[in-house]
């Protein structure tokens, strides 16, 4: 996947072979912390954590927290 390749190239370039070994787990932990943080703030605002709910979304009404879909021409 992209995350594995990215972490091997980045950490391997910075720290050599040892960076390749520790890069993947480190990137996985950082990615998971970021995902959990975003989901925490979405739940705090009473919004959906499901990515598919935002696929065809134009914007969200702030007052009522309603999803407004894109208008098809």
PQR file of N, CA, C, O and H, with PARSE charges and radii, in Angstrom:
ATOM      1  N   UNK A   1       0.831  -1.184   0.000 -0.4000 1.5000
ATOM      2  CA  UNK A   1       0.000   0.000   0.000 -0.0000 2.0000
ATOM      3  C   UNK A   1       0.877   1.248   0.000  0.5500 1.7000
ATOM      4  O   UNK A   1       2.095   1.179   0.163 -0.5500 1.4000
ATOM      5  N   UNK A   2       0.224   2.381  -0.186 -0.4000 1.5000
ATOM      6  CA  UNK A   2       0.944   3.647  -0.256 -0.0000 2.0000
ATOM      7  C   UNK A   2       1.683   3.944   1.049  0.5500 1.7000
ATOM      8  O   UNK A   2       2.826   4.402   1.026 -0.5500 1.4000
ATOM      9  H   UNK A   2      -0.765   2.437  -0.318  0.4000 1.0000
ATOM     10  N   UNK A   3       1.036   3.686   2.183 -0.4000 1.5000
ATOM     11  CA  UNK A   3       1.650   3.987   3.477 -0.0000 2.0000
ATOM     12  C   UNK A   3       2.922   3.207   3.725  0.5500 1.7000
ATOM     13  O   UNK A   3       3.892   3.751   4.253 -0.5500 1.4000
ATOM     14  H   UNK A   3       0.108   3.315   2.202  0.4000 1.0000
ATOM     15  N   UNK A   4       2.930   1.939   3.352 -0.4000 1.5000
ATOM     16  CA  UNK A   4       4.115   1.098   3.544 -0.0000 2.0000
ATOM     17  C   UNK A   4       5.252   1.604   2.664  0.5500 1.7000
ATOM     18  O   UNK A   4       6.378   1.768   3.134 -0.5500 1.4000
ATOM     19  H   UNK A   4       2.142   1.498   2.923  0.4000 1.0000
ATOM     20  N   UNK A   5       4.964   1.848   1.397 -0.4000 1.5000
ATOM     21  CA  UNK A   5       5.989   2.326   0.471 -0.0000 2.0000
ATOM     22  C   UNK A   5       6.524   3.689   0.901  0.5500 1.7000
ATOM     23  O   UNK A   5       7.733   3.922   0.889 -0.5500 1.4000
ATOM     24  H   UNK A   5       4.050   1.715   1.015  0.4000 1.0000
ATOM     25  N   UNK A   6       5.626   4.577   1.277 -0.4000 1.5000
ATOM     26  CA  UNK A   6       6.023   5.912   1.715 -0.0000 2.0000
ATOM     27  C   UNK A   6       6.924   5.850   2.943  0.5500 1.7000
ATOM     28  O   UNK A   6       7.955   6.522   2.995 -0.5500 1.4000
ATOM     29  H   UNK A   6       4.644   4.388   1.287  0.4000 1.0000
ATOM     30  N   UNK A   7       6.539   5.045   3.932 -0.4000 1.5000
ATOM     31  CA  UNK A   7       7.326   4.982   5.163 -0.0000 2.0000
ATOM     32  C   UNK A   7       8.687   4.339   4.932  0.5500 1.7000
ATOM     33  O   UNK A   7       9.673   4.762   5.535 -0.5500 1.4000
ATOM     34  H   UNK A   7       5.702   4.500   3.891  0.4000 1.0000
ATOM     35  N   UNK A   8       8.762   3.323   4.070 -0.4000 1.5000
ATOM     36  CA  UNK A   8      10.059   2.702   3.778 -0.0000 2.0000
ATOM     37  C   UNK A   8      10.975   3.698   3.080  0.5500 1.7000
ATOM     38  O   UNK A   8      12.153   3.800   3.424 -0.5500 1.4000
ATOM     39  H   UNK A   8       7.961   2.980   3.580  0.4000 1.0000
ATOM     40  N   UNK A   9      10.453   4.428   2.110 -0.4000 1.5000
ATOM     41  CA  UNK A   9      11.282   5.405   1.402 -0.0000 2.0000
ATOM     42  C   UNK A   9      11.702   6.559   2.308  0.5500 1.7000
ATOM     43  O   UNK A   9      12.863   6.968   2.298 -0.5500 1.4000
ATOM     44  H   UNK A   9       9.496   4.345   1.831  0.4000 1.0000
ATOM     45  N   UNK A  10      10.767   7.079   3.083 -0.4000 1.5000
ATOM     46  CA  UNK A  10      11.077   8.223   3.940 -0.0000 2.0000
ATOM     47  C   UNK A  10      12.040   7.846   5.061  0.5500 1.7000
ATOM     48  O   UNK A  10      13.110   8.440   5.194 -0.5500 1.4000
ATOM     49  H   UNK A  10       9.824   6.747   3.091  0.4000 1.0000
ATOM     50  N   UNK A  11      11.656   6.860   5.864 -0.4000 1.5000
ATOM     51  CA  UNK A  11      12.489   6.484   7.001 -0.0000 2.0000
ATOM     52  C   UNK A  11      13.777   5.806   6.550  0.5500 1.7000
ATOM     53  O   UNK A  11      14.811   5.954   7.202 -0.5500 1.4000
ATOM     54  H   UNK A  11      10.787   6.377   5.756  0.4000 1.0000
ATOM     55  N   UNK A  12      13.731   5.063   5.441 -0.4000 1.5000
ATOM     56  CA  UNK A  12      14.946   4.456   4.907 -0.0000 2.0000
ATOM     57  C   UNK A  12      15.919   5.503   4.416  0.5500 1.7000
ATOM     58  O   UNK A  12      17.128   5.361   4.598 -0.5500 1.4000
ATOM     59  H   UNK A  12      12.891   4.943   4.911  0.4000 1.0000
ATOM     60  N   UNK A  13      15.409   6.554   3.795 -0.4000 1.5000
ATOM     61  CA  UNK A  13      16.270   7.634   3.341 -0.0000 2.0000
ATOM     62  C   UNK A  13      16.880   8.415   4.491  0.5500 1.7000
ATOM     63  O   UNK A  13      18.007   8.900   4.389 -0.5500 1.4000
ATOM     64  H   UNK A  13      14.427   6.669   3.646  0.4000 1.0000
ATOM     65  N   UNK A  14      16.144   8.537   5.577 -0.4000 1.5000
ATOM     66  CA  UNK A  14      16.645   9.296   6.726 -0.0000 2.0000
ATOM     67  C   UNK A  14      17.564   8.477   7.625  0.5500 1.7000
ATOM     68  O   UNK A  14      18.584   8.980   8.096 -0.5500 1.4000
ATOM     69  H   UNK A  14      15.228   8.143   5.659  0.4000 1.0000
ATOM     70  N   UNK A  15      17.203   7.201   7.867 -0.4000 1.5000
ATOM     71  CA  UNK A  15      17.918   6.406   8.861 -0.0000 2.0000
ATOM     72  C   UNK A  15      18.505   5.108   8.318  0.5500 1.7000
ATOM     73  O   UNK A  15      18.988   4.286   9.096 -0.5500 1.4000
ATOM     74  H   UNK A  15      16.375   6.791   7.484  0.4000 1.0000
ATOM     75  N   UNK A  16      18.474   4.905   7.013 -0.4000 1.5000
ATOM     76  CA  UNK A  16      19.063   3.708   6.421 -0.0000 2.0000
ATOM     77  C   UNK A  16      18.214   2.468   6.665  0.5500 1.7000
ATOM     78  O   UNK A  16      16.987   2.537   6.733 -0.5500 1.4000
ATOM     79  H   UNK A  16      18.082   5.573   6.381  0.4000 1.0000
ATOM     80  N   UNK A  17      18.899   1.326   6.796 -0.4000 1.5000
ATOM     81  CA  UNK A  17      18.208   0.047   6.944 -0.0000 2.0000
ATOM     82  C   UNK A  17      17.354  -0.006   8.210  0.5500 1.7000
ATOM     83  O   UNK A  17      16.240  -0.528   8.189 -0.5500 1.4000
ATOM     84  H   UNK A  17      19.896   1.270   6.741  0.4000 1.0000
ATOM     85  N   UNK A  18      17.875   0.533   9.305 -0.4000 1.5000
ATOM     86  CA  UNK A  18      17.117   0.544  10.563 -0.0000 2.0000
ATOM     87  C   UNK A  18      15.841   1.372  10.398  0.5500 1.7000
ATOM     88  O   UNK A  18      14.798   1.027  10.955 -0.5500 1.4000
ATOM     89  H   UNK A  18      18.780   0.957   9.322  0.4000 1.0000
ATOM     90  N   UNK A  19      15.924   2.445   9.646 -0.4000 1.5000
ATOM     91  CA  UNK A  19      14.746   3.261   9.381 -0.0000 2.0000
ATOM     92  C   UNK A  19      13.680   2.513   8.615  0.5500 1.7000
ATOM     93  O   UNK A  19      12.487   2.722   8.836 -0.5500 1.4000
ATOM     94  H   UNK A  19      16.771   2.725   9.194  0.4000 1.0000
ATOM     95  N   UNK A  20      14.108   1.628   7.701 -0.4000 1.5000
ATOM     96  CA  UNK A  20      13.140   0.815   6.965 -0.0000 2.0000
ATOM     97  C   UNK A  20      12.396  -0.130   7.897  0.5500 1.7000
ATOM     98  O   UNK A  20      11.205  -0.378   7.714 -0.5500 1.4000
ATOM     99  H   UNK A  20      15.077   1.458   7.522  0.4000 1.0000
ATOM    100  N   UNK A  21      13.090  -0.650   8.886 -0.4000 1.5000
ATOM    101  CA  UNK A  21      12.476  -1.605   9.819 -0.0000 2.0000
ATOM    102  C   UNK A  21      11.519  -0.902  10.773  0.5500 1.7000
ATOM    103  O   UNK A  21      10.416  -1.394  11.012 -0.5500 1.4000
ATOM    104  H   UNK A  21      14.058  -0.448   9.035  0.4000 1.0000
ATOM    105  N   UNK A  22      11.924   0.239  11.321 -0.4000 1.5000
ATOM    106  CA  UNK A  22      11.061   0.921  12.296 -0.0000 2.0000
ATOM    107  C   UNK A  22      10.070   1.875  11.637  0.5500 1.7000
ATOM    108  O   UNK A  22       9.138   2.340  12.294 -0.5500 1.4000
ATOM    109  H   UNK A  22      12.820   0.638  11.127  0.4000 1.0000
ATOM    110  N   UNK A  23      10.251   2.174  10.355 -0.4000 1.5000
ATOM    111  CA  UNK A  23       9.404   3.147   9.675 -0.0000 2.0000
ATOM    112  C   UNK A  23       7.968   2.710   9.507  0.5500 1.7000
ATOM    113  O   UNK A  23       7.050   3.502   9.721 -0.5500 1.4000
ATOM    114  H   UNK A  23      11.007   1.797   9.821  0.4000 1.0000
ATOM    115  N   UNK A  24       7.757   1.452   9.125 -0.4000 1.5000
ATOM    116  CA  UNK A  24       6.395   0.975   8.858 -0.0000 2.0000
ATOM    117  C   UNK A  24       5.542   0.973  10.126  0.5500 1.7000
ATOM    118  O   UNK A  24       4.438   1.516  10.105 -0.5500 1.4000
ATOM    119  H   UNK A  24       8.503   0.809   8.951  0.4000 1.0000
ATOM    120  N   UNK A  25       6.012   0.384  11.231 -0.4000 1.5000
ATOM    121  CA  UNK A  25       5.178   0.438  12.447 -0.0000 2.0000
ATOM    122  C   UNK A  25       4.966   1.866  12.964  0.5500 1.7000
ATOM    123  O   UNK A  25       3.889   2.198  13.459 -0.5500 1.4000
ATOM    124  H   UNK A  25       6.909  -0.056  11.249  0.4000 1.0000
ATOM    125  N   UNK A  26       5.994   2.700  12.846 -0.4000 1.5000
ATOM    126  CA  UNK A  26       5.864   4.083  13.294 -0.0000 2.0000
ATOM    127  C   UNK A  26       4.820   4.823  12.469  0.5500 1.7000
ATOM    128  O   UNK A  26       3.987   5.544  13.019 -0.5500 1.4000
ATOM    129  H   UNK A  26       6.869   2.429  12.443  0.4000 1.0000
ATOM    130  N   UNK A  27       4.862   4.648  11.150 -0.4000 1.5000
ATOM    131  CA  UNK A  27       3.882   5.293  10.279 -0.0000 2.0000
ATOM    132  C   UNK A  27       2.483   4.771  10.564  0.5500 1.7000
ATOM    133  O   UNK A  27       1.523   5.541  10.541 -0.5500 1.4000
ATOM    134  H   UNK A  27       5.539   4.063  10.704  0.4000 1.0000
ATOM    135  N   UNK A  28       2.349   3.471  10.833 -0.4000 1.5000
ATOM    136  CA  UNK A  28       1.038   2.889  11.130 -0.0000 2.0000
ATOM    137  C   UNK A  28       0.453   3.492  12.407  0.5500 1.7000
ATOM    138  O   UNK A  28      -0.740   3.787  12.469 -0.5500 1.4000
ATOM    139  H   UNK A  28       3.129   2.845  10.851  0.4000 1.0000
ATOM    140  N   UNK A  29       1.292   3.671  13.416 -0.4000 1.5000
ATOM    141  CA  UNK A  29       0.826   4.268  14.674 -0.0000 2.0000
ATOM    142  C   UNK A  29       0.416   5.724  14.449  0.5500 1.7000
ATOM    143  O   UNK A  29      -0.633   6.152  14.930 -0.5500 1.4000
ATOM    144  H   UNK A  29       2.262   3.431  13.366  0.4000 1.0000
ATOM    145  N   UNK A  30       1.231   6.484  13.725 -0.4000 1.5000
ATOM    146  CA  UNK A  30       0.904   7.888  13.457 -0.0000 2.0000
ATOM    147  C   UNK A  30      -0.369   8.019  12.625  0.5500 1.7000
ATOM    148  O   UNK A  30      -1.189   8.902  12.877 -0.5500 1.4000
ATOM    149  H   UNK A  30       2.083   6.136  13.334  0.4000 1.0000
ATOM    150  N   UNK A  31      -0.535   7.144  11.638 -0.4000 1.5000
ATOM    151  CA  UNK A  31      -1.739   7.162  10.806 -0.0000 2.0000
ATOM    152  C   UNK A  31      -2.976   6.869  11.650  0.5500 1.7000
ATOM    153  O   UNK A  31      -4.003   7.533  11.509 -0.5500 1.4000
ATOM    154  H   UNK A  31       0.131   6.426  11.433  0.4000 1.0000
ATOM    155  N   UNK A  32      -2.873   5.867  12.529 -0.4000 1.5000
ATOM    156  CA  UNK A  32      -4.003   5.493  13.379 -0.0000 2.0000
ATOM    157  C   UNK A  32      -4.350   6.614  14.364  0.5500 1.7000
ATOM    158  O   UNK A  32      -5.527   6.880  14.609 -0.5500 1.4000
ATOM    159  H   UNK A  32      -2.039   5.328  12.643  0.4000 1.0000
ATOM    160  N   UNK A  33      -3.336   7.268  14.925 -0.4000 1.5000
ATOM    161  CA  UNK A  33      -3.590   8.391  15.829 -0.0000 2.0000
ATOM    162  C   UNK A  33      -4.296   9.531  15.096  0.5500 1.7000
ATOM    163  O   UNK A  33      -5.215  10.146  15.637 -0.5500 1.4000
ATOM    164  H   UNK A  33      -2.380   7.052  14.726  0.4000 1.0000
ATOM    165  N   UNK A  34      -3.868   9.812  13.873 -0.4000 1.5000
ATOM    166  CA  UNK A  34      -4.517  10.852  13.078 -0.0000 2.0000
ATOM    167  C   UNK A  34      -5.957  10.510  12.761  0.5500 1.7000
ATOM    168  O   UNK A  34      -6.843  11.358  12.867 -0.5500 1.4000
ATOM    169  H   UNK A  34      -3.121   9.313  13.434  0.4000 1.0000
ATOM    170  N   UNK A  35      -6.191   9.256  12.367 -0.4000 1.5000
ATOM    171  CA  UNK A  35      -7.555   8.808  12.046 -0.0000 2.0000
ATOM    172  C   UNK A  35      -8.454   8.891  13.272  0.5500 1.7000
ATOM    173  O   UNK A  35      -9.587   9.363  13.184 -0.5500 1.4000
ATOM    174  H   UNK A  35      -5.471   8.568  12.281  0.4000 1.0000
ATOM    175  N   UNK A  36      -7.949   8.432  14.416 -0.4000 1.5000
ATOM    176  CA  UNK A  36      -8.733   8.490  15.650 -0.0000 2.0000
ATOM    177  C   UNK A  36      -9.025   9.932  16.061  0.5500 1.7000
ATOM    178  O   UNK A  36     -10.110  10.228  16.560 -0.5500 1.4000
ATOM    179  H   UNK A  36      -7.028   8.048  14.487  0.4000 1.0000
ATOM    180  N   UNK A  37      -8.063  10.825  15.855 -0.4000 1.5000
ATOM    181  CA  UNK A  37      -8.270  12.234  16.185 -0.0000 2.0000
ATOM    182  C   UNK A  37      -9.355  12.869  15.335  0.5500 1.7000
ATOM    183  O   UNK A  37     -10.206  13.597  15.845 -0.5500 1.4000
ATOM    184  H   UNK A  37      -7.181  10.584  15.449  0.4000 1.0000
ATOM    185  N   UNK A  38      -9.325  12.592  14.037 -0.4000 1.5000
ATOM    186  CA  UNK A  38     -10.348  13.135  13.138 -0.0000 2.0000
ATOM    187  C   UNK A  38     -11.719  12.588  13.510  0.5500 1.7000
ATOM    188  O   UNK A  38     -12.692  13.340  13.563 -0.5500 1.4000
ATOM    189  H   UNK A  38      -8.634  12.001  13.623  0.4000 1.0000
ATOM    190  N   UNK A  39     -11.806  11.281  13.769 -0.4000 1.5000
ATOM    191  CA  UNK A  39     -13.088  10.682  14.142 -0.0000 2.0000
ATOM    192  C   UNK A  39     -13.599  11.233  15.466  0.5500 1.7000
ATOM    193  O   UNK A  39     -14.806  11.401  15.639 -0.5500 1.4000
ATOM    194  H   UNK A  39     -11.015  10.670  13.725  0.4000 1.0000
ATOM    195  N   UNK A  40     -12.695  11.516  16.404 -0.4000 1.5000
ATOM    196  CA  UNK A  40     -13.092  12.093  17.691 -0.0000 2.0000
ATOM    197  C   UNK A  40     -13.765  13.454  17.481  0.5500 1.7000
ATOM    198  O   UNK A  40     -14.819  13.725  18.055 -0.5500 1.4000
ATOM    199  H   UNK A  40     -11.714  11.380  16.263  0.4000 1.0000
ATOM    200  N   UNK A  41     -13.150  14.304  16.657 -0.4000 1.5000
ATOM    201  CA  UNK A  41     -13.719  15.629  16.430 -0.0000 2.0000
ATOM    202  C   UNK A  41     -15.009  15.566  15.621  0.5500 1.7000
ATOM    203  O   UNK A  41     -15.898  16.396  15.815 -0.5500 1.4000
ATOM    204  H   UNK A  41     -12.294  14.084  16.191  0.4000 1.0000
ATOM    205  N   UNK A  42     -15.127  14.591  14.712 -0.4000 1.5000
ATOM    206  CA  UNK A  42     -16.389  14.427  13.985 -0.0000 2.0000
ATOM    207  C   UNK A  42     -17.507  14.007  14.932  0.5500 1.7000
ATOM    208  O   UNK A  42     -18.615  14.537  14.858 -0.5500 1.4000
ATOM    209  H   UNK A  42     -14.405  13.917  14.554  0.4000 1.0000
ATOM    210  N   UNK A  43     -17.220  13.045  15.832 -0.4000 1.5000
ATOM    211  CA  UNK A  43     -18.231  12.607  16.804 -0.0000 2.0000
ATOM    212  C   UNK A  43     -18.598  13.744  17.752  0.5500 1.7000
ATOM    213  O   UNK A  43     -19.758  13.883  18.139 -0.5500 1.4000
ATOM    214  H   UNK A  43     -16.320  12.614  15.893  0.4000 1.0000
ATOM    215  N   UNK A  44     -17.613  14.553  18.122 -0.4000 1.5000
ATOM    216  CA  UNK A  44     -17.854  15.683  19.022 -0.0000 2.0000
ATOM    217  C   UNK A  44     -18.826  16.687  18.395  0.5500 1.7000
ATOM    218  O   UNK A  44     -19.594  17.339  19.102 -0.5500 1.4000
ATOM    219  H   UNK A  44     -16.671  14.440  17.807  0.4000 1.0000
ATOM    220  N   UNK A  45     -18.787  16.808  17.064 -0.4000 1.5000
ATOM    221  CA  UNK A  45     -19.698  17.702  16.351 -0.0000 2.0000
ATOM    222  C   UNK A  45     -20.957  16.987  15.877  0.5500 1.7000
ATOM    223  O   UNK A  45     -21.744  17.555  15.121 -0.5500 1.4000
ATOM    224  H   UNK A  45     -18.163  16.279  16.489  0.4000 1.0000
ATOM    225  N   UNK A  46     -21.154  15.741  16.317 -0.4000 1.5000
ATOM    226  CA  UNK A  46     -22.306  14.918  15.927 -0.0000 2.0000
ATOM    227  C   UNK A  46     -22.394  14.726  14.412  0.5500 1.7000
ATOM    228  O   UNK A  46     -23.481  14.785  13.837 -0.5500 1.4000
ATOM    229  H   UNK A  46     -20.514  15.279  16.931  0.4000 1.0000
ATOM    230  N   UNK A  47     -21.255  14.499  13.775 -0.4000 1.5000
ATOM    231  CA  UNK A  47     -21.197  14.224  12.345 -0.0000 2.0000
ATOM    232  C   UNK A  47     -20.791  12.774  12.125  0.5500 1.7000
ATOM    233  O   UNK A  47     -20.232  12.136  13.017 -0.5500 1.4000
ATOM    234  H   UNK A  47     -20.372  14.451  14.243  0.4000 1.0000
ATOM    235  N   UNK A  48     -21.072  12.264  10.947 -0.4000 1.5000
ATOM    236  CA  UNK A  48     -20.781  10.874  10.618 -0.0000 2.0000
ATOM    237  C   UNK A  48     -19.277  10.655  10.437  0.5500 1.7000
ATOM    238  O   UNK A  48     -18.570  11.523   9.926 -0.5500 1.4000
ATOM    239  H   UNK A  48     -21.526  12.783  10.223  0.4000 1.0000
ATOM    240  N   UNK A  49     -18.803   9.491  10.860 -0.4000 1.5000
ATOM    241  CA  UNK A  49     -17.407   9.097  10.660 -0.0000 2.0000
ATOM    242  C   UNK A  49     -17.239   8.251   9.404  0.5500 1.7000
ATOM    243  O   UNK A  49     -16.117   7.878   9.060 -0.5500 1.4000
ATOM    244  H   UNK A  49     -19.377   8.785  11.275  0.4000 1.0000
ATOM    245  N   UNK A  50     -18.332   7.944   8.716 -0.4000 1.5000
ATOM    246  CA  UNK A  50     -18.299   7.111   7.519 -0.0000 2.0000
ATOM    247  C   UNK A  50     -17.904   7.963   6.312  0.5500 1.7000
ATOM    248  O   UNK A  50     -18.563   8.958   6.012 -0.5500 1.4000
ATOM    249  H   UNK A  50     -19.243   8.247   8.995  0.4000 1.0000
ATOM    250  N   UNK A  51     -16.841   7.579   5.629 -0.4000 1.5000
ATOM    251  CA  UNK A  51     -16.337   8.341   4.492 -0.0000 2.0000
ATOM    252  C   UNK A  51     -17.349   8.435   3.366  0.5500 1.7000
ATOM    253  O   UNK A  51     -17.420   9.460   2.687 -0.5500 1.4000
ATOM    254  H   UNK A  51     -16.306   6.771   5.873  0.4000 1.0000
ATOM    255  N   UNK A  52     -18.130   7.393   3.153 -0.4000 1.5000
ATOM    256  CA  UNK A  52     -19.099   7.379   2.056 -0.0000 2.0000
ATOM    257  C   UNK A  52     -20.186   8.445   2.224  0.5500 1.7000
ATOM    258  O   UNK A  52     -20.784   8.874   1.237 -0.5500 1.4000
ATOM    259  H   UNK A  52     -18.073   6.561   3.704  0.4000 1.0000
ATOM    260  N   UNK A  53     -20.443   8.869   3.443 -0.4000 1.5000
ATOM    261  CA  UNK A  53     -21.446   9.914   3.664 -0.0000 2.0000
ATOM    262  C   UNK A  53     -21.021  11.257   3.073  0.5500 1.7000
ATOM    263  O   UNK A  53     -21.861  12.129   2.852 -0.5500 1.4000
ATOM    264  H   UNK A  53     -19.957   8.520   4.244  0.4000 1.0000
ATOM    265  N   UNK A  54     -19.732  11.427   2.819 -0.4000 1.5000
ATOM    266  CA  UNK A  54     -19.207  12.691   2.315 -0.0000 2.0000
ATOM    267  C   UNK A  54     -18.830  12.630   0.834  0.5500 1.7000
ATOM    268  O   UNK A  54     -18.291  13.600   0.301 -0.5500 1.4000
ATOM    269  H   UNK A  54     -19.050  10.719   2.999  0.4000 1.0000
ATOM    270  N   UNK A  55     -19.102  11.513   0.162 -0.4000 1.5000
ATOM    271  CA  UNK A  55     -18.647  11.309  -1.217 -0.0000 2.0000
ATOM    272  C   UNK A  55     -19.254  12.324  -2.182  0.5500 1.7000
ATOM    273  O   UNK A  55     -18.522  12.924  -2.969 -0.5500 1.4000
ATOM    274  H   UNK A  55     -19.540  10.725   0.595  0.4000 1.0000
ATOM    275  N   UNK A  56     -20.539  12.529  -2.146 -0.4000 1.5000
ATOM    276  CA  UNK A  56     -21.218  13.447  -3.069 -0.0000 2.0000
ATOM    277  C   UNK A  56     -21.695  14.704  -2.353  0.5500 1.7000
ATOM    278  O   UNK A  56     -22.680  15.319  -2.761 -0.5500 1.4000
ATOM    279  H   UNK A  56     -21.134  12.042  -1.507  0.4000 1.0000
ATOM    280  N   UNK A  57     -21.011  15.079  -1.305 -0.4000 1.5000
ATOM    281  CA  UNK A  57     -21.447  16.185  -0.459 -0.0000 2.0000
ATOM    282  C   UNK A  57     -20.935  17.520  -0.985  0.5500 1.7000
ATOM    283  O   UNK A  57     -19.774  17.641  -1.377 -0.5500 1.4000
ATOM    284  H   UNK A  57     -20.210  14.580  -0.973  0.4000 1.0000
ATOM    285  N   UNK A  58     -21.802  18.507  -0.987 -0.4000 1.5000
ATOM    286  CA  UNK A  58     -21.403  19.854  -1.371 -0.0000 2.0000
ATOM    287  C   UNK A  58     -20.953  20.637  -0.130  0.5500 1.7000
ATOM    288  O   UNK A  58     -19.863  21.207  -0.108 -0.5500 1.4000
ATOM    289  H   UNK A  58     -22.745  18.408  -0.668  0.4000 1.0000
ATOM    290  N   UNK A  59     -21.800  20.657   0.892 -0.4000 1.5000
ATOM    291  CA  UNK A  59     -21.447  21.312   2.150 -0.0000 2.0000
ATOM    292  C   UNK A  59     -22.379  20.825   3.254  0.5500 1.7000
ATOM    293  O   UNK A  59     -23.337  20.098   2.993 -0.5500 1.4000
ATOM    294  H   UNK A  59     -22.686  20.194   0.874  0.4000 1.0000
ATOM    295  N   UNK A  60     -22.087  21.236   4.499 -0.4000 1.5000
ATOM    296  CA  UNK A  60     -22.900  20.874   5.659 -0.0000 2.0000
ATOM    297  C   UNK A  60     -23.438  22.160   6.272  0.5500 1.7000
ATOM    298  O   UNK A  60     -22.685  23.092   6.553 -0.5500 1.4000
ATOM    299  H   UNK A  60     -21.309  21.826   4.711  0.4000 1.0000
ATOM    300  N   UNK A  61     -24.761  22.198   6.475 -0.4000 1.5000
ATOM    301  CA  UNK A  61     -25.372  23.349   7.149 -0.0000 2.0000
ATOM    302  C   UNK A  61     -24.901  23.354   8.599  0.5500 1.7000
ATOM    303  O   UNK A  61     -25.080  22.364   9.309 -0.5500 1.4000
ATOM    304  H   UNK A  61     -25.373  21.441   6.247  0.4000 1.0000
ATOM    305  N   UNK A  62     -24.305  24.453   9.046 -0.4000 1.5000
ATOM    306  CA  UNK A  62     -23.764  24.515  10.401 -0.0000 2.0000
ATOM    307  C   UNK A  62     -24.839  24.468  11.478  0.5500 1.7000
ATOM    308  O   UNK A  62     -24.654  23.827  12.512 -0.5500 1.4000
ATOM    309  H   UNK A  62     -24.161  25.257   8.469  0.4000 1.0000
ATOM    310  N   UNK A  63     -25.952  25.138  11.244 -0.4000 1.5000
ATOM    311  CA  UNK A  63     -26.973  25.239  12.283 -0.0000 2.0000
ATOM    312  C   UNK A  63     -27.684  23.915  12.540  0.5500 1.7000
ATOM    313  O   UNK A  63     -27.825  23.499  13.690 -0.5500 1.4000
ATOM    314  H   UNK A  63     -26.102  25.659  10.403  0.4000 1.0000
ATOM    315  N   UNK A  64     -28.132  23.252  11.479 -0.4000 1.5000
ATOM    316  CA  UNK A  64     -28.910  22.020  11.637 -0.0000 2.0000
ATOM    317  C   UNK A  64     -28.078  20.760  11.454  0.5500 1.7000
ATOM    318  O   UNK A  64     -28.587  19.659  11.662 -0.5500 1.4000
ATOM    319  H   UNK A  64     -28.017  23.589  10.545  0.4000 1.0000
ATOM    320  N   UNK A  65     -26.810  20.891  11.071 -0.4000 1.5000
ATOM    321  CA  UNK A  65     -25.940  19.738  10.791 -0.0000 2.0000
ATOM    322  C   UNK A  65     -26.550  18.838   9.718  0.5500 1.7000
ATOM    323  O   UNK A  65     -26.491  17.613   9.824 -0.5500 1.4000
ATOM    324  H   UNK A  65     -26.396  21.786  10.902  0.4000 1.0000
ATOM    325  N   UNK A  66     -27.134  19.443   8.688 -0.4000 1.5000
ATOM    326  CA  UNK A  66     -27.713  18.664   7.597 -0.0000 2.0000
ATOM    327  C   UNK A  66     -26.736  18.633   6.431  0.5500 1.7000
ATOM    328  O   UNK A  66     -26.031  19.605   6.158 -0.5500 1.4000
ATOM    329  H   UNK A  66     -27.182  20.438   8.601  0.4000 1.0000
ATOM    330  N   UNK A  67     -26.712  17.494   5.751 -0.4000 1.5000
ATOM    331  CA  UNK A  67     -25.837  17.299   4.605 -0.0000 2.0000
ATOM    332  C   UNK A  67     -26.532  17.806   3.349  0.5500 1.7000
ATOM    333  O   UNK A  67     -27.670  17.423   3.078 -0.5500 1.4000
ATOM    334  H   UNK A  67     -27.285  16.705   5.972  0.4000 1.0000
ATOM    335  N   UNK A  68     -25.875  18.649   2.588 -0.4000 1.5000
ATOM    336  CA  UNK A  68     -26.424  19.177   1.346 -0.0000 2.0000
ATOM    337  C   UNK A  68     -25.642  18.552   0.197  0.5500 1.7000
ATOM    338  O   UNK A  68     -24.437  18.763   0.058 -0.5500 1.4000
ATOM    339  H   UNK A  68     -24.950  18.960   2.808  0.4000 1.0000
ATOM    340  N   UNK A  69     -26.353  17.774  -0.629 -0.4000 1.5000
ATOM    341  CA  UNK A  69     -25.732  17.067  -1.753 -0.0000 2.0000
ATOM    342  C   UNK A  69     -25.532  18.002  -2.934  0.5500 1.7000
ATOM    343  O   UNK A  69     -26.212  19.020  -3.057 -0.5500 1.4000
ATOM    344  H   UNK A  69     -27.332  17.602  -0.516  0.4000 1.0000
ATOM    345  N   UNK A  70     -24.588  17.645  -3.803 -0.4000 1.5000
ATOM    346  CA  UNK A  70     -24.336  18.414  -5.019 -0.0000 2.0000
ATOM    347  C   UNK A  70     -25.530  18.324  -5.946  0.5500 1.7000
ATOM    348  O   UNK A  70     -26.145  17.267  -6.093 -0.5500 1.4000
ATOM    349  H   UNK A  70     -24.035  16.818  -3.703  0.4000 1.0000
ATOM    350  N   UNK A  71     -25.845  19.439  -6.564 -0.4000 1.5000
ATOM    351  CA  UNK A  71     -26.948  19.483  -7.517 -0.0000 2.0000
ATOM    352  C   UNK A  71     -26.449  19.023  -8.877  0.5500 1.7000
ATOM    353  O   UNK A  71     -25.430  19.509  -9.367 -0.5500 1.4000
ATOM    354  H   UNK A  71     -25.346  20.297  -6.444  0.4000 1.0000
ATOM    355  N   UNK A  72     -27.168  18.088  -9.487 -0.4000 1.5000
ATOM    356  CA  UNK A  72     -26.804  17.631 -10.825 -0.0000 2.0000
ATOM    357  C   UNK A  72     -27.400  18.573 -11.849  0.5500 1.7000
ATOM    358  O   UNK A  72     -28.550  18.995 -11.720 -0.5500 1.4000
ATOM    359  H   UNK A  72     -27.997  17.694  -9.089  0.4000 1.0000
ATOM    360  N   UNK A  73     -26.623  18.901 -12.862 -0.4000 1.5000
ATOM    361  CA  UNK A  73     -27.097  19.816 -13.906 -0.0000 2.0000
ATOM    362  C   UNK A  73     -27.910  19.114 -14.944  0.5500 1.7000
ATOM    363  O   UNK A  73     -28.381  19.745 -15.890 -0.5500 1.4000
ATOM    364  H   UNK A  73     -25.690  18.558 -12.967  0.4000 1.0000
TER
END
